[in-house]
Amino acid sequence: MKPDVDWFRRKLEEHRLSQSGLGRMLGIDKSTMSLMLAGKRKLSLAHAADMARLLGVTVSEVMERMGVRTDGIKAGDATSPHMLPFEGWIDDSARVQTEGNGKRKRMIDIGVNVEPGSTALQWRTPQTKMDILDGWIVVSGARREPDDRMIGRGCVVGTKSGEVMLRTIRRGYTPGSHTLLGLGIPESTEAEVEWYAPILLMKPATA
């Protein structure tokens, strides 16, 4: 799916913004914005959330208009129920709070088949800076040991210090460490990654 450039330009006109002006507000340089609109650079969740606030639309609309699937289901796909364990919830700092040990995990029907070992999380961020994502379901794949495939991806990350977070992973500045970029928050940390689980899809919760 290619970005809907006409929709994007209309929204900019409605808010009296230029493409480069929006890019500055999002912290994205002009060349990166051009690549995103050409479908050659992926739109991050953090930028989608910020863009939605600035344009007065939902995150799902931004992601869909930019050519990103938000529900993991293509037209014509079979939507047989697929149940995943509810692993926990995500707070406004994009940290994962897991369900208590020994507690029987609830199951969530995400309506699409994903890889074995996948789990579901939910944003719980009412009346915070991440309010626009409140209630959204995030599906992450099975846990993997650190490798080069995680670089540049949005993942659920477990660090050797015991934290679990949603982050984009970059190469670190010291041997054995990685830079973890915040999703929707102006934060980055240097940490040793114990494991990662790539984000497979994100979708609004259904009533």
N, CA, C and O of each residue as an XYZ file, in Angstrom:
828
protein
N       0.830     -1.198      0.000
C       0.000      0.000      0.000
C       0.867      1.251      0.000
O       1.780      1.380      0.815
N       0.578      2.177     -0.921
C       1.341      3.417     -0.981
C       0.642      4.502     -0.160
O      -0.578      4.475      0.004
N       1.422      5.458      0.354
C       0.814      6.561      1.105
C      -0.172      7.350      0.250
O       0.023      7.511     -0.955
N      -1.227      7.836      0.887
C      -2.235      8.661      0.213
C      -1.749     10.115      0.281
O      -2.106     10.861      1.193
N      -0.943     10.490     -0.685
C      -0.298     11.806     -0.667
C      -1.322     12.936     -0.753
O      -1.151     13.970     -0.107
N      -2.389     12.753     -1.544
C      -3.410     13.802     -1.680
C      -4.092     14.080     -0.351
O      -4.322     15.237     -0.001
N      -4.421     13.012      0.403
C      -5.040     13.188      1.720
C      -4.095     13.950      2.641
O      -4.501     14.870      3.352
N      -2.846     13.554      2.612
C      -1.847     14.171      3.476
C      -1.721     15.673      3.171
O      -1.669     16.497      4.085
N      -1.674     16.011      1.890
C      -1.545     17.429      1.504
C      -2.779     18.227      1.898
O      -2.663     19.377      2.321
N      -3.971     17.623      1.761
C      -5.204     18.320      2.173
C      -5.170     18.636      3.671
O      -5.541     19.730      4.098
N      -4.718     17.659      4.457
C      -4.656     17.869      5.903
C      -3.660     18.969      6.267
O      -3.903     19.762      7.176
N      -2.557     19.008      5.561
C      -1.579     20.072      5.802
C      -2.180     21.439      5.484
O      -1.977     22.399      6.228
N      -2.919     21.526      4.380
C      -3.553     22.792      3.997
C      -4.585     23.228      5.031
O      -4.680     24.409      5.366
N      -5.366     22.256      5.541
C      -6.385     22.571      6.544
C      -5.757     23.184      7.790
O      -6.355     24.045      8.437
N      -4.561     22.741      8.119
C      -3.900     23.215      9.335
C      -2.810     24.241      9.031
O      -2.008     24.595      9.895
N      -2.802     24.711      7.773
C      -1.857     25.752      7.352
C      -0.422     25.367      7.687
O       0.346     26.154      8.241
N      -0.092     24.141      7.335
C       1.248     23.625      7.573
C       1.887     23.244      6.248
O       1.204     22.836      5.309
N       3.191     23.381      6.185
C       3.939     22.860      5.046
C       4.510     21.498      5.425
O       4.577     21.142      6.602
N       4.915     20.754      4.421
C       5.506     19.444      4.682
C       6.762     19.582      5.534
O       6.963     18.822      6.482
N       7.597     20.545      5.197
C       8.828     20.734      5.966
C       8.526     21.261      7.370
O       9.220     20.923      8.329
N       7.473     22.100      7.484
C       7.099     22.621      8.797
C       6.616     21.523      9.720
O       6.973     21.495     10.898
N       5.806     20.617      9.194
C       5.363     19.481      9.996
C       6.547     18.618     10.382
O       6.640     18.132     11.509
N       7.459     18.433      9.425
C       8.649     17.639      9.706
C       9.449     18.214     10.863
O       9.932     17.473     11.719
N       9.590     19.535     10.890
C      10.324     20.170     11.991
C       9.634     19.930     13.324
O      10.292     19.687     14.336
N       8.294     20.000     13.326
C       7.540     19.782     14.562
C       7.662     18.336     15.053
O       7.571     18.059     16.249
N       7.872     17.423     14.096
C       8.004     16.006     14.449
C       9.448     15.596     14.673
O       9.723     14.477     15.105
N      10.379     16.509     14.377
C      11.794     16.162     14.495
C      12.267     15.289     13.344
O      13.188     14.489     13.506
N      11.628     15.441     12.160
C      11.979     14.650     10.979
C      12.542     15.590      9.920
O      11.921     16.605      9.606
N      13.708     15.267      9.366
C      14.284     16.146      8.349
C      13.527     16.023      7.025
O      12.757     15.087      6.810
N      13.772     16.993      6.151
C      13.024     17.112      4.889
C      13.170     15.867      4.018
O      12.185     15.399      3.447
N      14.370     15.328      3.909
C      14.587     14.166      3.046
C      13.869     12.931      3.584
O      13.346     12.132      2.807
N      13.839     12.768      4.905
C      13.149     11.622      5.499
C      11.645     11.731      5.286
O      10.980     10.736      4.998
N      11.104     12.958      5.429
C       9.678     13.160      5.171
C       9.333     12.793      3.732
O       8.306     12.161      3.485
N      10.177     13.181      2.783
C       9.933     12.867      1.380
C       9.943     11.364      1.139
O       9.118     10.842      0.388
N      10.879     10.673      1.779
C      10.954      9.220      1.641
C       9.721      8.545      2.232
O       9.230      7.559      1.682
N       9.215      9.071      3.355
C       8.023      8.506      3.977
C       6.815      8.665      3.059
O       6.017      7.740      2.911
N       6.684      9.837      2.445
C       5.539     10.083      1.563
C       5.641      9.287      0.262
O       4.640      9.049     -0.414
N       6.848      8.886     -0.072
C       7.034      8.064     -1.265
C       6.901      6.580     -0.951
O       7.002      5.738     -1.844
N       6.672      6.261      0.326
C       6.535      4.870      0.718
C       7.859      4.139      0.829
O       7.891      2.909      0.867
N       8.967      4.897      0.882
C      10.290      4.278      0.932
C      10.896      4.283      2.336
O      11.986      3.754      2.553
N      10.193      4.872      3.266
C      10.634      4.893      4.666
C       9.417      4.647      5.539
O       8.380      5.284      5.352
N       9.532      3.725      6.496
C       8.399      3.384      7.343
C       8.075      4.500      8.330
O       8.957      5.214      8.807
N       6.792      4.627      8.617
C       6.328      5.577      9.620
C       6.331      4.892     10.975
O       5.704      3.845     11.144
N       7.029      5.471     11.941
C       7.069      4.869     13.269
C       5.783      5.157     14.028
O       5.069      6.112     13.721
N       5.499      4.334     15.010
C       4.325      4.538     15.853
C       4.395      5.876     16.574
O       3.387      6.570     16.703
N       5.583      6.238     17.042
C       5.742      7.504     17.761
C       5.398      8.685     16.861
O       4.670      9.589     17.270
N       5.923      8.679     15.634
C       5.637      9.772     14.705
C       4.175      9.778     14.287
O       3.595     10.847     14.091
N       3.565      8.598     14.147
C       2.149      8.522     13.800
C       1.294      9.161     14.887
O       0.349      9.892     14.591
N       1.628      8.883     16.150
C       0.876      9.454     17.267
C       1.012     10.970     17.303
O       0.027     11.677     17.513
N       2.235     11.475     17.097
C       2.454     12.920     17.095
C       1.763     13.578     15.903
O       1.176     14.652     16.032
N       1.838     12.921     14.735
C       1.211     13.457     13.541
C      -0.312     13.519     13.704
O      -0.950     14.479     13.270
N      -0.885     12.492     14.330
C      -2.330     12.462     14.556
C      -2.769     13.641     15.418
O      -3.785     14.277     15.139
N      -2.000     13.930     16.466
C      -2.339     15.064     17.344
C      -2.285     16.381     16.565
O      -3.161     17.232     16.713
N      -1.255     16.541     15.738
C      -1.079     17.794     15.010
C      -2.119     17.984     13.917
O      -2.512     19.114     13.625
N      -2.569     16.888     13.308
C      -3.533     16.978     12.204
C      -4.974     16.788     12.655
O      -5.898     16.920     11.851
N      -5.177     16.478     13.941
C      -6.531     16.340     14.464
C      -7.274     15.121     13.975
O      -8.487     15.165     13.772
N      -6.546     14.020     13.781
C      -7.153     12.773     13.319
C      -6.702     11.647     14.242
O      -5.947     11.875     15.186
N      -7.169     10.428     13.964
C      -6.775      9.290     14.793
C      -5.458      8.702     14.309
O      -5.046      8.913     13.169
N      -4.812      7.966     15.193
C      -3.564      7.294     14.831
C      -3.811      6.286     13.711
O      -3.014      6.169     12.781
N      -4.927      5.559     13.813
C      -5.210      4.544     12.795
C      -5.363      5.179     11.416
O      -4.917      4.608     10.420
N      -5.998      6.372     11.347
C      -6.163      7.019     10.045
C      -4.816      7.446      9.479
O      -4.557      7.276      8.287
N      -3.955      8.001     10.335
C      -2.618      8.395      9.867
C      -1.871      7.192      9.313
O      -1.310      7.244      8.219
N      -1.869      6.104     10.084
C      -1.116      4.925      9.668
C      -1.669      4.324      8.380
O      -0.907      3.926      7.499
N      -3.002      4.257      8.270
C      -3.610      3.707      7.064
C      -3.346      4.589      5.850
O      -3.035      4.085      4.770
N      -3.470      5.914      6.025
C      -3.233      6.829      4.905
C      -1.766      6.848      4.490
O      -1.439      7.177      3.350
N      -0.881      6.491      5.431
C       0.537      6.410      5.111
C       0.932      5.022      4.624
O       2.114      4.731      4.443
N      -0.072      4.161      4.412
C       0.199      2.859      3.820
C       0.585      1.779      4.786
O       1.144      0.758      4.384
N       0.292      1.986      6.090
C       0.650      1.002      7.108
C      -0.602      0.276      7.572
O      -1.567      0.917      7.988
N      -0.604     -1.042      7.507
C      -1.739     -1.818      8.008
C      -1.764     -1.741      9.526
O      -0.737     -1.911     10.183
N      -2.949     -1.483     10.078
C      -3.060     -1.394     11.533
C      -3.750     -2.588     12.149
O      -3.788     -2.703     13.374
N      -4.298     -3.479     11.345
C      -5.001     -4.610     11.938
C      -4.434     -5.956     11.528
O      -4.885     -6.994     12.014
N      -3.445     -5.952     10.633
C      -2.818     -7.192     10.232
C      -3.682     -8.067      9.350
O      -3.324     -9.220      9.110
N      -4.818     -7.565      8.851
C      -5.731     -8.367      8.043
C      -5.910     -7.710      6.678
O      -6.342     -6.560      6.598
N      -5.585     -8.421      5.616
C      -5.791     -7.915      4.263
C      -7.222     -8.207      3.825
O      -7.858     -9.133      4.328
N      -7.714     -7.423      2.900
C      -9.037     -7.690      2.348
C      -9.061     -9.089      1.758
O      -8.160     -9.473      1.012
N     -10.089     -9.840      2.091
C     -10.206    -11.190      1.567
C      -9.567    -12.243      2.447
O      -9.766    -13.437      2.223
N      -8.798    -11.823      3.452
C      -8.196    -12.802      4.362
C      -9.277    -13.505      5.169
O     -10.318    -12.920      5.470
N      -9.028    -14.750      5.515
C      -9.922    -15.432      6.451
C      -9.702    -14.821      7.819
O      -8.564    -14.608      8.236
N     -10.799    -14.536      8.522
C     -10.670    -13.902      9.837
C     -11.142    -14.853     10.921
O     -11.900    -14.473     11.814
N     -10.691    -16.079     10.834
C     -11.050    -17.038     11.876
C     -10.436    -16.601     13.191
O      -9.321    -16.079     13.207
N     -11.146    -16.806     14.304
C     -10.646    -16.349     15.596
C      -9.276    -16.945     15.919
O      -9.010    -18.119     15.661
N      -8.438    -16.121     16.478
C      -7.144    -16.599     16.951
C      -6.924    -16.011     18.335
O      -6.873    -14.793     18.505
N      -6.797    -16.873     19.303
C      -6.695    -16.426     20.684
C      -5.231    -16.307     21.110
O      -4.423    -17.202     20.861
N      -4.912    -15.198     21.749
C      -3.569    -14.993     22.285
C      -3.664    -14.669     23.765
O      -4.643    -14.069     24.209
N      -2.648    -15.062     24.538
C      -2.651    -14.706     25.958
C      -2.407    -13.216     26.145
O      -1.563    -12.623     25.473
N      -3.159    -12.620     27.068
C      -2.966    -11.214     27.415
C      -1.798    -11.139     28.387
O      -1.889    -11.605     29.523
N      -0.708    -10.551     27.932
C       0.539    -10.547     28.697
C       0.600     -9.421     29.717
O       1.253     -9.551     30.752
N      -0.080     -8.315     29.427
C      -0.020     -7.185     30.349
C      -0.441     -5.900     29.661
O      -1.054     -5.935     28.594
N      -0.114     -4.760     30.270
C      -0.523     -3.482     29.723
C       0.666     -2.532     29.607
O       1.700     -2.710     30.251
N       0.482     -1.526     28.769
C       1.550     -0.573     28.459
C       1.180      0.785     29.031
O       0.076      1.278     28.797
N       2.097      1.397     29.783
C       1.791      2.689     30.394
C       2.249      3.833     29.482
O       2.731      3.594     28.375
N       2.097      5.080     29.955
C       2.371      6.226     29.097
C       3.854      6.460     28.843
O       4.204      7.314     28.029
N       4.732      5.729     29.515
C       6.163      5.800     29.211
C       6.589      4.620     28.341
O       7.779      4.367     28.157
N       5.581      3.891     27.800
C       5.794      2.729     26.921
C       6.550      1.613     27.631
O       7.313      0.871     27.012
N       6.325      1.506     28.940
C       6.852      0.371     29.694
C       5.739     -0.654     29.895
O       4.571     -0.299     30.050
N       6.115     -1.904     29.889
C       5.143     -2.986     29.987
C       5.001     -3.430     31.437
O       5.984     -3.748     32.107
N       3.761     -3.444     31.905
C       3.445     -3.945     33.238
C       2.801     -5.316     33.050
O       1.685     -5.409     32.539
N       3.493     -6.380     33.459
C       2.996     -7.729     33.190
C       1.970     -8.161     34.228
O       1.969     -7.689     35.365
N       1.098     -9.070     33.807
C       0.132     -9.668     34.719
C       0.880    -10.440     35.797
O       1.960    -10.972     35.538
N       0.330    -10.506     36.984
C       0.996    -11.158     38.110
C       1.311    -12.623     37.864
O       0.538    -13.334     37.221
N       2.457    -13.073     38.383
C       2.835    -14.475     38.264
C       1.807    -15.358     38.966
O       1.309    -15.028     40.042
N       1.508    -16.473     38.337
C       0.553    -17.401     38.932
C      -0.879    -17.087     38.592
O      -1.775    -17.903     38.808
N      -1.099    -15.885     38.052
C      -2.454    -15.505     37.669
C      -2.763    -16.077     36.288
O      -1.966    -15.938     35.361
N      -3.904    -16.711     36.156
C      -4.278    -17.278     34.870
C      -4.479    -16.165     33.851
O      -5.252    -15.233     34.071
N      -3.778    -16.278     32.748
C      -3.826    -15.223     31.741
C      -5.153    -15.241     30.986
O      -5.669    -16.294     30.609
N      -5.686    -14.034     30.781
C      -6.861    -13.898     29.928
C      -6.435    -14.100     28.479
O      -5.261    -13.955     28.141
N      -7.399    -14.436     27.630
C      -7.119    -14.649     26.220
C      -7.842    -13.583     25.403
O      -8.962    -13.191     25.729
N      -7.191    -13.118     24.339
C      -7.763    -12.097     23.462
C      -7.847    -12.662     22.053
O      -6.890    -13.253     21.554
N      -8.999    -12.478     21.416
C      -9.180    -12.901     20.042
C      -8.740    -11.758     19.127
O      -9.402    -10.722     19.068
N      -7.625    -11.943     18.411
C      -7.142    -10.872     17.540
C      -7.623    -11.044     16.101
O      -7.399    -10.170     15.263
N      -8.285    -12.169     15.810
C      -8.920    -12.339     14.512
C      -8.003    -12.612     13.344
O      -8.438    -12.514     12.197
N      -6.746    -12.953     13.592
C      -5.819    -13.235     12.498
C      -4.734    -14.162     13.027
O      -4.351    -14.071     14.194
N      -4.245    -15.039     12.188
C      -3.200    -15.960     12.603
C      -1.840    -15.267     12.637
O      -1.487    -14.527     11.719
N      -1.107    -15.506     13.672
C       0.254    -14.986     13.795
C       1.163    -16.134     14.223
O       0.696    -17.255     14.426
N       2.445    -15.860     14.358
C       3.400    -16.920     14.647
C       3.201    -17.494     16.045
O       2.729    -16.791     16.938
N       3.554    -18.763     16.246
C       3.463    -19.370     17.578
C       4.303    -18.593     18.589
O       5.377    -18.088     18.262
N       3.808    -18.507     19.802
C       4.529    -17.795     20.853
C       4.218    -16.320     20.942
O       4.772    -15.620     21.790
N       3.328    -15.829     20.069
C       2.962    -14.410     20.105
C       2.099    -14.107     21.330
O       1.424    -14.990     21.859
N       2.130    -12.866     21.769
C       1.325    -12.437     22.911
C       0.702    -11.073     22.622
O       1.114    -10.371     21.698
N      -0.295    -10.711     23.423
C      -1.002     -9.444     23.248
C      -0.800     -8.544     24.467
O      -0.763     -9.007     25.607
N      -0.670     -7.250     24.193
C      -0.578     -6.213     25.218
C      -1.625     -5.155     24.897
O      -2.142     -5.099     23.781
N      -1.932     -4.323     25.876
C      -2.891     -3.246     25.635
C      -2.381     -1.940     26.225
O      -1.912     -1.895     27.362
N      -2.482     -0.869     25.426
C      -2.164      0.462     25.942
C      -3.246      0.873     26.941
O      -4.436      0.795     26.634
N      -2.846      1.302     28.117
C      -3.773      1.859     29.108
C      -3.229      3.218     29.518
O      -2.464      3.346     30.474
N      -3.644      4.222     28.771
C      -3.042      5.547     28.915
C      -4.072      6.670     28.922
O      -3.861      7.686     28.259
N      -5.190      6.521     29.656
C      -6.192      7.596     29.640
C      -5.658      8.870     30.287
O      -4.969      8.821     31.306
N      -5.985     10.007     29.681
C      -5.642     11.322     30.213
C      -4.134     11.480     30.437
O      -3.700     12.068     31.427
N      -3.358     10.954     29.512
C      -1.902     11.144     29.517
C      -1.484     11.634     28.141
O      -2.318     11.780     27.246
N      -0.197     11.886     27.975
C       0.304     12.321     26.674
C       0.122     11.253     25.601
O       0.207     11.553     24.410
N      -0.129      9.999     26.014
C      -0.354      8.911     25.069
C      -1.825      8.503     25.032
O      -2.155      7.379     24.652
N      -2.698      9.414     25.424
C      -4.138      9.122     25.497
C      -4.706      8.639     24.163
O      -5.641      7.840     24.136
N      -4.143      9.121     23.067
C      -4.667      8.780     21.745
C      -4.540      7.290     21.447
O      -5.240      6.773     20.576
N      -3.653      6.593     22.161
C      -3.469      5.155     21.953
C      -4.204      4.312     22.993
O      -4.139      3.083     22.953
N      -4.895      4.956     23.911
C      -5.553      4.213     24.989
C      -6.482      3.128     24.434
O      -7.340      3.405     23.595
N      -6.302      1.906     24.906
C      -7.144      0.799     24.499
C      -6.627     -0.006     23.318
O      -7.115     -1.106     23.061
N      -5.652      0.522     22.597
C      -5.137     -0.202     21.432
C      -4.435     -1.491     21.852
O      -3.801     -1.559     22.905
N      -4.564     -2.515     21.002
C      -3.923     -3.805     21.240
C      -2.630     -3.892     20.428
O      -2.611     -3.571     19.240
N      -1.563     -4.325     21.071
C      -0.282     -4.547     20.414
C       0.026     -6.041     20.459
O      -0.006     -6.653     21.526
N       0.319     -6.620     19.311
C       0.677     -8.038     19.246
C       2.158     -8.145     18.943
O       2.638     -7.604     17.947
N       2.875     -8.839     19.800
C       4.309     -9.058     19.568
C       4.558    -10.532     19.320
O       3.832    -11.393     19.817
N       5.589    -10.810     18.548
C       5.936    -12.185     18.212
C       6.605    -12.910     19.367
O       6.676    -12.404     20.487
N       7.086    -14.088     19.073
C       7.782    -14.881     20.084
C       9.088    -14.188     20.486
O       9.675    -13.446     19.699
N       9.526    -14.437     21.702
C      10.784    -13.854     22.168
C      11.966    -14.450     21.409
O      12.004    -15.646     21.119
N      12.921    -13.592     21.099
C      14.117    -13.997     20.384
C      15.356    -13.503     21.116
O      15.304    -12.494     21.820
N      16.461    -14.203     20.953
C      17.720    -13.711     21.482
C      18.191    -12.557     20.606
O      17.878    -12.528     19.415
N      18.938    -11.605     21.165
C      19.378    -10.439     20.386
C      20.123    -10.842     19.112
O      20.992    -11.713     19.142
N      19.774    -10.202     17.996
C      20.483    -10.404     16.735
C      20.284     -9.176     15.864
O      19.571     -8.251     16.252
N      20.903     -9.155     14.698
C      20.860     -7.968     13.843
C      19.473     -7.674     13.283
O      19.215     -6.554     12.843
N      18.574     -8.663     13.290
C      17.241     -8.436     12.749
C      16.419     -7.463     13.594
O      15.416     -6.924     13.127
N      16.845     -7.242     14.832
C      16.081     -6.346     15.698
C      16.428     -4.874     15.464
O      15.692     -3.991     15.904
N      17.538     -4.604     14.778
C      17.985     -3.233     14.593
C      16.992     -2.458     13.726
O      16.641     -2.891     12.628
N      16.553     -1.325     14.225
C      15.634     -0.467     13.493
C      14.182     -0.872     13.591
O      13.326     -0.252     12.960
N      13.876     -1.917     14.382
C      12.498     -2.398     14.487
C      11.851     -1.955     15.792
O      12.521     -1.768     16.807
N      10.538     -1.793     15.738
C       9.772     -1.596     16.961
C       9.565     -2.946     17.621
O       9.077     -3.880     16.986
N       9.928     -3.056     18.879
C       9.899     -4.349     19.565
C       9.464     -4.186     21.014
O       9.553     -3.105     21.597
N       8.995     -5.280     21.568
C       8.928     -5.389     23.022
C      10.319     -5.868     23.434
O      10.799     -6.891     22.946
N      10.954     -5.133     24.323
C      12.347     -5.394     24.667
C      12.474     -5.740     26.146
O      11.953     -5.030     27.006
N      13.168     -6.831     26.433
C      13.513     -7.165     27.812
C      14.985     -6.888     28.025
O      15.826     -7.421     27.300
N      15.314     -6.058     29.014
C      16.717     -5.720     29.263
C      17.294     -6.598     30.368
O      16.561     -7.227     31.131
N      18.605     -6.626     30.435
C      19.266     -7.437     31.454
C      19.048     -6.893     32.861
O      19.302     -7.586     33.846
N      18.573     -5.642     32.953
C      18.243     -5.073     34.263
C      16.827     -5.432     34.696
O      16.407     -5.082     35.799
N      16.078     -6.140     33.818
C      14.743     -6.607     34.195
C      13.588     -5.773     33.691
O      12.435     -6.121     33.947
N      13.852     -4.668     32.973
C      12.765     -3.842     32.444
C      12.202     -4.448     31.164
O      12.920     -5.104     30.410
N      10.913     -4.221     30.926
C      10.263     -4.636     29.683
C       9.597     -3.396     29.097
O       8.791     -2.751     29.769
N       9.926     -3.054     27.845
C       9.482     -1.802     27.247
C       9.159     -1.989     25.780
O       9.619     -2.939     25.147
N       8.356     -1.068     25.237
C       8.190     -0.957     23.791
C       9.192      0.070     23.310
O       9.148      1.229     23.723
N      10.091     -0.347     22.443
C      11.145      0.541     21.983
C      11.556      0.198     20.551
O      11.343     -0.915     20.072
N      12.152      1.193     19.880
C      12.850      0.937     18.626
C      14.315      0.732     18.971
O      14.900      1.521     19.713
N      14.905     -0.324     18.434
C      16.267     -0.699     18.820
C      17.275     -0.184     17.798
O      17.124     -0.404     16.597
N      18.288      0.491     18.281
C      19.402      0.945     17.454
C      20.703      0.349     18.004
O      20.743     -0.175     19.117
N      21.745      0.441     17.210
C      23.043     -0.028     17.691
C      23.529      0.891     18.811
O      23.308      2.101     18.778
N      24.188      0.300     19.792
C      24.667      1.076     20.927
C      26.035      1.677     20.691
O      26.664      1.455     19.657
N      26.481      2.443     21.674
C      27.771      3.122     21.569
C      28.875      2.371     22.302
O      30.055      2.694     22.161
N      28.491      1.376     23.077
C      29.490      0.574     23.783
C      29.239     -0.897     23.477
O      28.097     -1.282     23.225
N      30.274     -1.725     23.493
C      30.114     -3.145     23.170
C      29.068     -3.821     24.068
O      29.071     -3.653     25.287
N      28.175     -4.591     23.429
C      27.159     -5.334     24.175
C      25.913     -4.555     24.517
O      24.978     -5.117     25.086
N      25.871     -3.259     24.183
C      24.700     -2.441     24.521
C      23.995     -1.984     23.250
O      24.554     -2.030     22.154
N      22.743     -1.538     23.428
C      21.960     -0.990     22.329
C      21.270      0.282     22.805
O      21.007      0.453     23.995
N      20.984      1.165     21.866
C      20.218      2.370     22.165
C      18.742      2.051     21.937
O      18.353      1.580     20.868
N      17.936      2.313     22.948
C      16.503      2.040     22.888
C      15.765      3.370     22.801
O      15.806      4.178     23.729
N      15.090      3.587     21.675
C      14.391      4.851     21.441
C      12.942      4.740     21.877
O      12.273      3.748     21.587
N      12.457      5.763     22.576
C      11.095      5.744     23.081
C      10.058      5.834     21.974
O      10.318      6.400     20.912
N       8.882      5.273     22.228
C       7.756      5.366     21.309
C       6.818      6.456     21.813
O       6.121      6.274     22.811
N       6.805      7.585     21.118
C       5.920      8.673     21.515
C       6.430      9.507     22.667
O       5.731     10.396     23.153
N       7.652      9.223     23.110
C       8.219      9.979     24.229
C       9.638     10.386     23.882
O      10.352      9.626     23.228
N      10.073     11.597     24.314
C      11.422     12.063     23.993
C      12.453     11.405     24.914
O      13.046     12.059     25.773
N      12.648     10.134     24.723
C      13.507      9.404     25.647
C      14.302      8.341     24.900
O      13.764      7.660     24.026
N      15.559      8.201     25.235
C      16.353      7.093     24.727
C      17.249      6.614     25.862
O      17.706      7.405     26.687
N      17.489      5.330     25.891
C      18.332      4.759     26.944
C      19.338      3.807     26.314
O      19.104      3.259     25.236
N      20.446      3.622     26.992
C      21.461      2.666     26.581
C      21.319      1.463     27.505
O      21.380      1.608     28.726
N      21.132      0.282     26.936
C      20.904     -0.900     27.780
C      21.390     -2.157     27.073
O      21.585     -2.173     25.857
N      21.578     -3.196     27.853
C      21.895     -4.503     27.301
C      20.590     -5.268     27.106
O      19.811     -5.422     28.046
N      20.352     -5.743     25.894
C      19.111     -6.425     25.563
C      19.224     -7.908     25.920
O      20.139     -8.599     25.472
N      18.285     -8.382     26.729
C      18.225     -9.798     27.099
C      17.462    -10.591     26.042
O      17.857    -11.695     25.665
N      16.352    -10.000     25.567
C      15.530    -10.621     24.528
C      14.701     -9.541     23.843
O      14.557     -8.432     24.357
N      14.168     -9.878     22.692
C      13.248     -8.963     22.016
C      12.147     -9.762     21.351
O      12.322    -10.936     21.023
N      11.009     -9.113     21.156
C       9.869     -9.707     20.458
C       9.348     -8.650     19.491
O       8.812     -7.636     19.938
N       9.488     -8.852     18.176
C       9.079     -7.826     17.212
C       7.579     -7.568     17.250
O       6.781     -8.491     17.415
N       7.206     -6.295     17.095
C       5.788     -5.939     17.022
C       5.252     -6.371     15.659
O       5.758     -5.941     14.622
N       4.234     -7.217     15.665
C       3.667     -7.769     14.433
C       2.516     -6.933     13.899
O       2.379     -6.750     12.689
N       1.696     -6.432     14.802
C       0.563     -5.600     14.384
C       0.016     -4.848     15.573
O       0.258     -5.198     16.728
N      -0.737     -3.790     15.254
C      -1.394     -3.002     16.278
C      -2.771     -2.670     15.776
O      -2.932     -2.319     14.607
N      -3.773     -2.769     16.627
C      -5.147     -2.520     16.179
C      -5.968     -1.935     17.309
O      -5.681     -2.188     18.479
N      -6.989     -1.151     16.975
C      -7.873     -0.632     18.017
C      -8.614     -1.778     18.694
O      -8.958     -2.773     18.055
N      -8.854     -1.629     19.976
C      -9.647     -2.642     20.685
C     -11.081     -2.559     20.187
O     -11.597     -1.472     19.927
N     -11.711     -3.702     20.059
C     -13.125     -3.723     19.651
C     -13.998     -3.814     20.887
O     -13.611     -4.389     21.904
N     -15.160     -3.246     20.780
C     -16.071     -3.256     21.920
C     -16.606     -4.646     22.165
O     -17.393     -4.850     23.090
